[in-house]
Amino acid sequence: MKKSEGPNAERRCTHIVLFIMIIGITRINLDYETFFQIQRFRKFLNDQSPAVEHDRESALA
């Protein structure tokens, strides 16, 4: 480490790292939220699918 940087540069670096980590954690949480919403939506579609398949079969017949 150069003498010109001093302890303040190190502190600034840790602040930047913490900031990036906080952003990453919040983005991961948002991804989990959207993931669970997608899973819920897919489950909803799967619950609806037998009726859709029945309609499709009756349309084909």
C-alpha positions, 0 to 999 in steps of 0.5 A: 500500500502506498503512503499517499493512500493511507487508512482513508483509502482502505476505509473507502474501499470497504465502504464500496465493497459493503455498498456493492454487497448491499445492492447485490443482496437486495437484487437477490431478494427481488429475484426471489420475490419475482421467482416466487411470483412466477412459481405461484403463477405457474401453479395457478396455470397448472391448476387451470390446465385440466379445464383448458385441455378439456376445452381443447379436446372438445374443440378437436372432437 
